[in-house]
Amino acid sequence: MAITLLEAKKNVQDALQLGVIDEFRKSNFLLENLTFDDAVSPTGGGATLTYAYTRLLTQPTAGFRAVNTEYSPHEVSKQRHTVDLKVFGGSFEIDRIIAKMGGIVNEVTLQMSQKVKAAQALFNNTVINGDSGVDANAFDGLEKALTGSSTEYTPGAVIDLSTSAALDTNYKAFLDALDEFLMGLDGTPSFIAGNLKLIAKIRACARRAGMYQVTKNDFGMQVEKYGETPLVDLGAKPGSNDPVVSTNTTTGETSLYVARLGLDGFHGVSMAGQSPVNTWMPDFSTAGAVKKGEVEMVAAVALKATKAAGVMRKIKVQ
């Protein structure tokens, strides 16, 4: 069964848990829109949380044939992939004396919301930069999957959007290259993502071309779009101000990422029959001066078709 965090929320009764799920969704395009295939059951005493799938590498063909002849056979090429669900989140501790002072609700809310914020940032960073070969506790992200693929698009020359004058000169060339890149995918992407500076440059190009739109999501927050495609700032890495999508400090170049969300494209993976998000609140009704609270996700991402996602390089933003 496929679920979103909005649908997972419907099976939760605890008011605090409901609020935490909403915090994960709020201000995070990926967690608000990503579909999770909750198909993974623990095996081997819970030691293995593996999701196996087939990634399509080429597109199907069709053709004409003459009477009394056969079609030329052709099969799409595919590759078997597995991804292991990973556990991530954080904990905090609060002394029970704070409860006696009457500040427990505010303090728990503050600490929990900050842990959710950090987990959001970690998820976004891993969706792009995750590499299980570097960190065995992380899942693999788009950068690893797309490097060297047919949807890694590198323009013949750097596209300079670093200044207002450069934008005036180059915005048409950039949008032409962007449209060419997007047409190389297997469908309309669900988002165009990058760092804050790049999103600002795309916004400026879209305004100059009359392709800029703004709508609102379920939380009343503005969603900027290039045509009908949302523009997503992936934010900073957890515990830092460094953007998830870096900009080369020497060349000023960065990359943008796109993906088509769906179970046949790019989607999340979670445990069968369980919410991807879980919380444990401090329990001050038992002995012990300091109580712990925790927030946790068990998830990974899967790319079912190489042409369902792509990366565009050599965009100069500074």
C-alpha positions, 0 to 999 in steps of 0.5 A, spaced: 500 500 500 502 506 498 501 512 503 503 519 504 504 523 511 498 526 510 494 519 510 499 516 515 496 521 520 489 519 519 491 512 523 494 516 529 490 518 535 495 521 539 494 529 538 502 530 539 503 525 534 499 528 529 502 535 530 509 532 529 507 529 523 504 535 521 511 539 523 514 534 518 510 536 512 510 543 513 515 547 510 518 541 506 516 539 499 519 532 499 515 530 505 509 533 504 508 530 497 513 524 497 509 517 496 511 512 501 511 504 499 510 501 506 512 494 503 518 492 507 517 487 513 523 486 518 526 479 517 532 476 520 530 478 527 529 485 524 536 486 522 534 486 515 529 492 512 531 491 504 526 493 499 528 490 492 525 493 485 527 493 478 529 500 475 528 501 468 534 503 464 531 504 457 524 506 453 520 501 450 520 501 442 514 500 437 514 500 429 511 498 423 511 491 420 509 488 413 504 483 412 507 476 413 513 479 416 515 479 424 516 485 428 523 486 430 524 484 437 526 489 443 526 488 450 527 494 455 533 493 459 532 493 466 537 493 473 535 489 479 536 494 485 535 494 493 535 499 498 535 498 505 531 502 510 535 507 514 533 509 521 534 517 523 532 522 528 534 525 534 533 525 542 532 531 547 532 531 555 528 535 560 529 535 567 522 534 571 523 541 575 521 544 568 514 541 569 513 543 576 515 550 573 509 550 568 513 550 562 513 543 560 508 544 554 512 549 551 519 546 552 517 539 549 514 543 543 520 547 542 525 541 543 521 536 539 519 542 533 527 543 533 528 535 532 523 535 527 527 541 523 533 537 524 530 530 521 527 534 515 534 537 513 537 530 514 532 527 510 533 532 504 540 532 504 540 524 504 535 524 498 540 528 494 547 527 497 546 520 501 551 515 499 551 508 503 558 507 501 560 513 505 556 512 511 553 505 511 547 508 516 544 512 510 540 511 504 543 512 497 540 519 494 539 522 487 546 524 486 549 517 486 544 515 482 544 520 476 551 521 476 553 518 469 546 517 467 542 519 461 539 524 465 545 528 467 545 534 463 551 538 462 550 544 457 556 545 452 558 552 456 557 555 463 550 558 463 552 565 467 546 567 471 550 571 477 548 578 476 542 582 474 546 584 467 547 576 466 540 574 467 538 579 462 543 577 457 542 569 458 535 568 461 532 565 454 538 561 453 538 558 460 530 557 459 531 553 453 536 549 456 532 547 462 526 546 457 531 541 453 533 538 459 526 537 462 524 534 455 529 528 456 525 525 462 519 520 462 514 525 464 513 532 467 517 533 473 514 534 480 519 539 482 525 543 480 530 543 486 536 546 488 539 551 493 536 558 495 541 562 490 539 558 484 531 558 486 532 565 486 535 565 479 530 561 476 525 565 479 528 571 476 528 568 469 521 565 470 519 572 471 522 575 465 519 570 461 512 570 464 513 563 466 512 565 474 506 563 478 505 562 485 500 558 489 499 556 496 499 549 499 495 546 505 498 550 510 497 556 506 504 557 505 506 560 498 509 555 493 513 558 487 512 555 480 516 555 473 510 554 469 506 548 473 512 545 476 514 547 483 521 550 485 523 547 491 529 550 496 532 544 499 535 548 505 541 547 509 544 541 511 542 539 519 546 543 524 549 547 519 548 553 514 551 549 508 546 548 503 544 541 501 546 543 494 553 546 494 555 551 490 563 551 487 566 557 491 571 557 485 567 557 479 560 559 482 557 553 479 551 549 482 546 544 479 539 543 479 535 536 481 528 534 478 524 528 479 517 525 477 514 523 484 510 516 483 511 509 485 513 508 478 518 514 478 521 516 484 518 515 491 519 513 498 519 507 502 517 505 509 515 499 513 509 495 512 503 497 516 507 503 520 507 510 520 514 513 517 514 518 523 514 516 530 515 520 537 516 518 544 514 524 549 518 525 556 514 521 561 514 525 568 509 520 571 515 515 573 521 516 577 527 519 575 529 527 574 531 527 567 526 524 562 528 523 554 524 525 548 525 522 541 523 523 534 524 518 529 523 516 521 524 509 518 525 510 511 529 510 504 528 512 497 527 509 490 528 511 483 524 506 479 526 509 472 532 513 470 528 517 466 524 519 472 529 524 475 535 528 472 540 533 474 543 539 470 550 542 471 554 548 470 549 553 472 553 559 475 549 563 480 555 567 484 
